[in-house]
Amino acid sequence: MGGFRPTVARTNAPNITQSYSALSQVIRESGLLARTPWFYGALFGGLVVALVAAGFGFWLLGDSWFQLLIAGALGIIFTQFAFLAHEAAHRQVFASGPRNDLAGRLLATLFVGMSYQWWMRKHTRHHANPNRVGKDPDIEFDTISFTEESAAEQRGFIAWITRRQGYLFFPLLTLEGLNLHVTSVRGLFARGRVEGRALELALIAVRFAAYLGVVFWFLPLGMAFAFLGVQLAVFGVYMGASFAPNHKGMPIVPRDAKLDFFSKQVRTSRNISGGWWASALMGGLNYQVEHHLFPSMPRPHLARAREIVMEHCRTMDVPYTETTLVRSYGIVIRYLNRVGLAARDPFDCPMVDRFRRV
């Protein structure tokens, strides 16, 4: 997909900006920004029960390859805890900022094993400039190229991957769980001031010491490594498969483009249809348009906000994108393959290359 053209809409920026203020007022007056402690309390309690049940199953199975089922279940449970930490980071859980930070930090470090502060820095930059070249960390090169310019810069084995990155996207996600853990911890060793550095390192160390200690104490060495491999693979695929549909394949915003907040967030975001089951599966990320417009909105209110935002977009003639989960994956794969073509060797013969890959 080529560069994003900010002049597509027929309405001008001042009118859209003023209309967003009116939309925000409707959202507030509808009570959709009010906190829902009952929902998050029940969700956290349910996840804790699931975690305890997985631990009990681990103990019952003992030295058995059926333990890999428990590993897969833990990958799902840890991802759900990550969704909850993400919501706390956005101030969706509590009215108090410090309470959200405390909850998010404990969830991210003790339950998931990732740095909360690293996630906050990265994700805040993404929300400020989604899909904007040079400003959104989520489209920076990291094995996968999200822009043609990045793809054209790759050489050697990485270029080989880039040319096929759409097809390799989901297989590569099996390594994303390990990558997230390593990258987030590395971020805590960055130069300069890192808020909560010592506390987060201590909590992550406690988490991994307890988790790895149990796994390697109760399971044979080979089975223990297989257990960790499956858990990390499921975690990586689940995380990547939940976040990728939201922006990948949507317009890329040039560095120097000037866009109002409303257009920037709506035009670069994609919703996933499915209602309550999609919301439960993706931690509310299926309502990506509404989440970007109102980041502090609790998950239970996003469905109602969707109806209001869709009507507002129709009125302002701003494109609102929504599709099914399966179709979104098809869009992402085709987009990544199209971008990856920029890494093709210009001296390759297309016919020879076609037969080479058969």
NUDRENNU-997856 format. One line per field, with one value per residue (C-alpha): chain; x, y, z. Coordinates in steps of 0.5 Angstrom, whole numbers, plus 500, padded with zeros to 3 digits. Layout:
# NUDRENNU-997856
chain [A_...]
u [X_...]
v [Y_...]
w [Z_...]
# end
This chain:
# NUDRENNU-997856
chain [A_A_A_A_A_A_A_A_A_A_A_A_A_A_A_A_A_A_A_A_A_A_A_A_A_A_A_A_A_A_A_A_A_A_A_A_A_A_A_A_A_A_A_A_A_A_A_A_A_A_A_A_A_A_A_A_A_A_A_A_A_A_A_A_A_A_A_A_A_A_A_A_A_A_A_A_A_A_A_A_A_A_A_A_A_A_A_A_A_A_A_A_A_A_A_A_A_A_A_A_A_A_A_A_A_A_A_A_A_A_A_A_A_A_A_A_A_A_A_A_A_A_A_A_A_A_A_A_A_A_A_A_A_A_A_A_A_A_A_A_A_A_A_A_A_A_A_A_A_A_A_A_A_A_A_A_A_A_A_A_A_A_A_A_A_A_A_A_A_A_A_A_A_A_A_A_A_A_A_A_A_A_A_A_A_A_A_A_A_A_A_A_A_A_A_A_A_A_A_A_A_A_A_A_A_A_A_A_A_A_A_A_A_A_A_A_A_A_A_A_A_A_A_A_A_A_A_A_A_A_A_A_A_A_A_A_A_A_A_A_A_A_A_A_A_A_A_A_A_A_A_A_A_A_A_A_A_A_A_A_A_A_A_A_A_A_A_A_A_A_A_A_A_A_A_A_A_A_A_A_A_A_A_A_A_A_A_A_A_A_A_A_A_A_A_A_A_A_A_A_A_A_A_A_A_A_A_A_A_A_A_A_A_A_A_A_A_A_A_A_A_A_A_A_A_A_A_A_A_A_A_A_A_A_A_A_A_A_A_A_A_A_A_A_A_A_A_A_A_A_A_A_A_A_A_A_A_A]
u [500_503_504_498_494_491_487_482_476_472_471_477_481_478_471_473_477_471_467_471_470_463_464_468_462_457_461_462_455_453_457_462_468_466_470_468_471_466_468_476_475_471_476_482_479_477_484_487_483_485_492_491_488_493_498_494_494_501_502_497_500_507_513_508_508_501_505_505_498_499_504_499_494_499_501_494_493_499_497_490_494_498_491_489_496_495_488_491_497_491_488_482_481_482_480_487_493_498_493_493_500_501_496_499_506_505_501_506_512_510_504_507_515_515_517_511_516_518_511_509_514_513_506_505_509_505_498_501_503_500_503_507_514_519_515_511_515_510_512_520_524_525_526_519_519_513_515_518_524_525_525_529_535_535_541_543_538_534_532_530_526_523_521_517_515_508_508_513_509_505_511_516_511_513_519_516_514_522_523_518_521_528_527_523_528_534_530_531_538_538_542_539_533_528_522_521_528_530_523_521_528_527_520_521_527_522_517_522_526_519_517_523_525_518_519_526_525_519_520_526_531_528_521_522_525_520_515_518_518_511_509_513_511_503_504_508_503_497_500_502_495_491_495_497_490_489_494_498_496_492_495_502_503_509_514_511_504_500_493_488_487_481_483_490_487_481_484_490_486_482_476_475_467_465_462_463_467_472_473_474_479_483_482_478_483_478_475_481_478_475_481_485_480_478_484_482_475_474_473_465_464_467_461_457_462_463_456_457_463_461_455_460_464_459_457_464_465_471_473_471_474_472_473_473_479_480_480_484_490_489_490_496_499_498_501_507_508_507_512_517_518_522_527_528_534_534_538_533_530_523_522_528_526_519_522_527_521_517]
v [500_507_513_515_522_526_530_524_527_532_535_540_539_545_542_535_537_541_535_531_535_534_527_527_530_525_520_523_524_517_515_511_513_511_506_498_495_490_487_488_485_479_478_478_473_469_469_467_461_459_460_456_450_450_449_444_440_441_438_432_430_430_427_426_430_432_437_441_442_446_450_452_454_458_461_463_465_470_473_475_478_482_485_486_490_494_496_498_502_506_508_504_500_505_512_513_514_511_505_503_504_499_494_494_494_488_484_486_483_478_475_476_477_483_490_495_501_499_497_504_508_504_504_511_513_508_511_518_517_510_508_514_513_515_516_509_504_498_499_500_494_488_482_484_490_494_500_499_503_498_492_495_496_489_484_477_472_477_480_473_473_480_477_472_475_475_467_467_472_467_462_468_470_463_467_473_471_470_477_481_478_479_486_489_487_490_496_496_497_503_509_515_515_509_509_503_500_496_494_491_488_485_483_480_476_473_471_467_464_461_459_456_453_449_447_445_441_437_436_432_437_436_436_442_446_443_446_453_453_451_456_462_460_460_467_470_468_470_476_478_475_480_486_485_486_493_497_493_494_500_507_509_516_520_523_530_529_534_530_532_527_524_523_520_515_513_512_508_503_497_494_486_484_479_483_480_473_477_482_476_473_480_483_489_490_488_495_499_505_507_505_510_515_514_510_510_507_501_495_493_500_500_496_502_507_503_505_512_513_509_514_520_518_517_524_527_522_519_512_507_500_494_486_479_476_471_477_481_476_475_483_483_477_480_487_484_480_486_491_485_485_491_487_483_483_487_482_476_474_473_467_463_466_463_456_456_457_451]
w [500_498_502_506_503_508_504_502_506_504_510_513_519_523_522_524_530_532_531_535_541_540_540_546_550_547_550_556_557_555_561_557_560_567_570_571_577_577_570_572_579_576_570_574_579_573_571_577_578_571_573_579_575_570_576_579_573_572_579_577_570_573_568_562_555_556_560_553_554_560_557_552_557_560_554_553_561_561_554_558_564_559_556_563_564_558_560_567_563_559_566_564_571_576_576_580_576_581_582_575_575_581_578_571_574_578_572_567_571_576_572_565_566_562_564_565_564_557_555_557_553_547_547_548_542_538_540_539_532_529_523_522_519_524_530_531_534_532_524_526_523_527_523_519_515_515_509_502_504_510_506_500_506_508_505_506_510_512_505_504_510_508_501_504_510_509_509_515_519_524_524_526_532_535_537_539_546_547_544_548_554_552_549_555_560_556_556_563_563_558_560_563_568_568_573_577_574_581_583_576_575_582_581_574_577_582_577_573_579_581_574_572_578_578_571_572_578_577_569_566_562_555_557_561_555_551_556_556_548_547_553_549_542_544_548_542_537_541_542_535_532_537_536_528_525_528_524_519_512_514_511_513_515_512_517_515_514_518_521_526_532_529_522_524_529_525_518_521_525_524_528_528_528_532_538_545_543_539_545_550_545_544_550_547_542_537_538_536_533_539_543_540_540_547_550_558_556_559_555_557_554_547_544_545_543_536_534_536_533_526_526_527_521_516_518_517_511_514_512_518_517_520_518_520_524_518_513_517_517_510_509_513_510_503_505_508_502_498_502_502_494_495_498_491_488_482_478_479_473_475_471_474_481_480_479_484_489_487]
# end
